[in-house]
Amino acid sequence: MQKSLIIQDAFLNRVRKEGITVCLNMLDGTKMRGLVKGFDSFVLMFEDAKAQQVMVYKHAVASIMPDRGVDFADAEN
């Protein structure tokens, strides 16, 4: 049985592995720029431009914008 692709996980894993800088647009209107260092079902471990690690709850994120395109052609779950 083939596992279905979970786009959120594939996207976050790709930007993490490739070190792609992203901009987190938060629900309160603030923006955070940096790297995704890890994630689970509820949180993102994020490193900002000052190399500070921040744990961000996913429910507080409105959108995630990568600095460049993210290829899902060979994405695995």
VEXZA-328341 format. One record per residue: residue number from 1; z, y, x of N, C-alpha, C in turn. Coordinates in steps of 0.001 Angstrom, whole numbers, plus 500000, padded with zeros to 6 digits. Layout:
N
+-----+--------+--------+--------+--------+--------+--------+--------+--------+--------+
| pos |   n_c3 |   n_c2 |   n_c1 |  ca_c3 |  ca_c2 |  ca_c1 |   c_c3 |   c_c2 |   c_c1 |
+-----+--------+--------+--------+--------+--------+--------+--------+--------+--------+
| NUM |      Z |      Y |      X |      Z |      Y |      X |      Z |      Y |      X |
...
+-----+--------+--------+--------+--------+--------+--------+--------+--------+--------+
END
This chain:
77
+-----+--------+--------+--------+--------+--------+--------+--------+--------+--------+
| pos |   n_c3 |   n_c2 |   n_c1 |  ca_c3 |  ca_c2 |  ca_c1 |   c_c3 |   c_c2 |   c_c1 |
+-----+--------+--------+--------+--------+--------+--------+--------+--------+--------+
|   1 | 500000 | 498815 | 500838 | 500000 | 500000 | 500000 | 500000 | 501249 | 500883 |
|   2 | 499081 | 502140 | 500627 | 498952 | 503356 | 501425 | 499927 | 504417 | 500922 |
|   3 | 500622 | 505071 | 501871 | 501522 | 506165 | 501505 | 500696 | 507383 | 501136 |
|   4 | 501166 | 508124 | 500136 | 500461 | 509350 | 499775 | 500847 | 510459 | 500753 |
|   5 | 499918 | 511334 | 500994 | 500124 | 512450 | 501912 | 501005 | 513500 | 501251 |
|   6 | 502059 | 513903 | 501927 | 502902 | 514996 | 501457 | 502486 | 516222 | 502265 |
|   7 | 501785 | 517129 | 501614 | 501173 | 518265 | 502299 | 502213 | 519112 | 503030 |
|   8 | 503347 | 519355 | 502407 | 504399 | 520158 | 503037 | 504804 | 519560 | 504379 |
|   9 | 505053 | 518257 | 504395 | 505464 | 517593 | 505633 | 504354 | 517614 | 506674 |
|  10 | 503116 | 517368 | 506237 | 501987 | 517367 | 507169 | 501801 | 518749 | 507796 |
|  11 | 501890 | 519791 | 506976 | 501746 | 521163 | 507467 | 502848 | 521508 | 508460 |
|  12 | 504101 | 521280 | 508067 | 505226 | 521629 | 508937 | 505196 | 520827 | 510232 |
|  13 | 504843 | 519559 | 510138 | 504778 | 518724 | 511337 | 503684 | 519206 | 512282 |
|  14 | 502548 | 519606 | 511733 | 501437 | 520077 | 512563 | 501790 | 521379 | 513276 |
|  15 | 502371 | 522348 | 512553 | 502711 | 523612 | 513217 | 503830 | 523400 | 514235 |
|  16 | 504719 | 522454 | 513966 | 505791 | 522143 | 514923 | 505217 | 521516 | 516182 |
|  17 | 504407 | 520476 | 516022 | 503846 | 519759 | 517175 | 502939 | 520636 | 518027 |
|  18 | 502145 | 521487 | 517374 | 501184 | 522317 | 518104 | 501765 | 523655 | 518544 |
|  19 | 503015 | 523926 | 518197 | 503653 | 525179 | 518603 | 502978 | 526411 | 518028 |
|  20 | 502491 | 526294 | 516800 | 501807 | 527412 | 516148 | 502849 | 528387 | 515596 |
|  21 | 502734 | 529648 | 515983 | 503629 | 530677 | 515457 | 503345 | 530881 | 513973 |
|  22 | 504418 | 531001 | 513186 | 504288 | 531218 | 511751 | 505115 | 532426 | 511334 |
|  23 | 504768 | 532966 | 510182 | 505554 | 534029 | 509564 | 506140 | 533466 | 508276 |
|  24 | 507477 | 533444 | 508192 | 508153 | 533033 | 506965 | 508330 | 534275 | 506101 |
|  25 | 507777 | 534248 | 504912 | 507982 | 535321 | 503943 | 509078 | 534845 | 502998 |
|  26 | 510213 | 535518 | 503055 | 511374 | 535096 | 502286 | 511336 | 535688 | 500875 |
|  27 | 512045 | 535048 | 499958 | 512070 | 535515 | 498573 | 512638 | 536924 | 498430 |
|  28 | 513514 | 537325 | 499343 | 514093 | 538673 | 499270 | 513199 | 539742 | 499909 |
|  29 | 512003 | 539334 | 500366 | 511043 | 540279 | 500932 | 511065 | 540392 | 502444 |
|  30 | 512063 | 539826 | 503100 | 512102 | 539883 | 504560 | 511094 | 538906 | 505148 |
|  31 | 510746 | 539158 | 506396 | 509808 | 538297 | 507117 | 510456 | 537846 | 508411 |
|  32 | 510202 | 536603 | 508766 | 510686 | 536056 | 510031 | 509494 | 535464 | 510757 |
|  33 | 509379 | 535770 | 512039 | 508254 | 535287 | 512836 | 508782 | 534410 | 513953 |
|  34 | 508158 | 533241 | 514136 | 508588 | 532352 | 515203 | 507992 | 530966 | 515073 |
|  35 | 508745 | 529975 | 515563 | 508271 | 528593 | 515626 | 509145 | 527671 | 514788 |
|  36 | 508515 | 526725 | 514118 | 509246 | 525670 | 513420 | 509638 | 524636 | 514467 |
|  37 | 510920 | 524369 | 514600 | 511414 | 523405 | 515584 | 511757 | 522065 | 514952 |
|  38 | 511999 | 522045 | 513651 | 512320 | 520821 | 512934 | 512486 | 521135 | 511457 |
|  39 | 512557 | 520077 | 510644 | 512708 | 520277 | 509203 | 513154 | 518981 | 508553 |
|  40 | 513745 | 519119 | 507372 | 514034 | 517970 | 506523 | 513726 | 518390 | 505087 |
|  41 | 514268 | 517707 | 504127 | 513967 | 518016 | 502730 | 514473 | 519383 | 502285 |
|  42 | 515493 | 519898 | 502958 | 516142 | 521113 | 502482 | 516069 | 522315 | 503419 |
|  43 | 515933 | 522084 | 504720 | 515997 | 523192 | 505674 | 514867 | 523151 | 506700 |
|  44 | 514618 | 524327 | 507293 | 513739 | 524466 | 508454 | 514609 | 524911 | 509616 |
|  45 | 514450 | 524280 | 510764 | 515052 | 524808 | 511985 | 513971 | 525671 | 512612 |
|  46 | 514291 | 526929 | 512793 | 513321 | 527945 | 513159 | 513799 | 528655 | 514410 |
|  47 | 512877 | 528969 | 515318 | 513221 | 529727 | 516519 | 512474 | 531047 | 516473 |
|  48 | 513230 | 532142 | 516494 | 512599 | 533456 | 516399 | 512111 | 533944 | 517763 |
|  49 | 511560 | 535149 | 517796 | 510977 | 535711 | 519021 | 511992 | 535885 | 520140 |
|  50 | 513276 | 535980 | 519804 | 514339 | 536123 | 520807 | 514905 | 534768 | 521219 |
|  51 | 514220 | 533688 | 520838 | 514622 | 532307 | 521134 | 515952 | 531939 | 520476 |
|  52 | 516301 | 532627 | 519399 | 517485 | 532272 | 518627 | 517095 | 531233 | 517594 |
|  53 | 517895 | 530167 | 517496 | 517638 | 529164 | 516471 | 518306 | 529584 | 515176 |
|  54 | 517557 | 529448 | 514093 | 518035 | 529823 | 512771 | 517759 | 528666 | 511821 |
|  55 | 518763 | 528278 | 511029 | 518548 | 527278 | 509992 | 518241 | 528033 | 508700 |
|  56 | 517049 | 527789 | 508153 | 516585 | 528489 | 506963 | 516481 | 527483 | 505825 |
|  57 | 517096 | 527789 | 504703 | 516992 | 526912 | 503538 | 515627 | 527097 | 502886 |
|  58 | 514934 | 525991 | 502636 | 513583 | 526051 | 502085 | 513528 | 526785 | 500751 |
|  59 | 514576 | 526672 | 499938 | 514536 | 527326 | 498624 | 514503 | 528852 | 498738 |
|  60 | 514775 | 529396 | 499925 | 514745 | 530845 | 500135 | 513393 | 531334 | 500657 |
|  61 | 512465 | 530410 | 500925 | 511160 | 530754 | 501501 | 510118 | 530871 | 500388 |
|  62 | 509405 | 532002 | 500364 | 508330 | 532200 | 499394 | 507022 | 531605 | 499909 |
|  63 | 506713 | 531837 | 501194 | 505479 | 531304 | 501776 | 505609 | 531230 | 503290 |
|  64 | 504735 | 530414 | 503877 | 504679 | 530264 | 505331 | 503239 | 530506 | 505749 |
|  65 | 503034 | 531494 | 506616 | 501684 | 531834 | 507064 | 501543 | 531551 | 508553 |
|  66 | 500685 | 530589 | 508922 | 500459 | 530318 | 510341 | 499547 | 531374 | 510954 |
|  67 | 499682 | 531577 | 512272 | 498835 | 532541 | 512985 | 497384 | 532089 | 513070 |
|  68 | 497169 | 530799 | 512950 | 495796 | 530276 | 512981 | 495697 | 529119 | 512006 |
|  69 | 494495 | 528654 | 511778 | 494276 | 527572 | 510838 | 494979 | 526285 | 511253 |
|  70 | 495355 | 525503 | 510257 | 496011 | 524217 | 510486 | 495099 | 523137 | 509925 |
|  71 | 494670 | 522211 | 510784 | 493728 | 521164 | 510406 | 494466 | 519957 | 509836 |
|  72 | 494110 | 519580 | 508604 | 494723 | 518417 | 507961 | 493812 | 517191 | 507967 |
|  73 | 492671 | 517270 | 508634 | 491690 | 516186 | 508591 | 492279 | 514838 | 508978 |
|  74 | 493147 | 514816 | 509980 | 493727 | 513545 | 510418 | 495242 | 513523 | 510215 |
|  75 | 495729 | 514317 | 509253 | 497179 | 514398 | 509011 | 497707 | 513068 | 508501 |
|  76 | 498849 | 512684 | 509052 | 499522 | 511468 | 508607 | 500865 | 511843 | 508040 |
|  77 | 501366 | 511023 | 507150 | 502682 | 511245 | 506572 | 503734 | 510592 | 507422 |
+-----+--------+--------+--------+--------+--------+--------+--------+--------+--------+
END
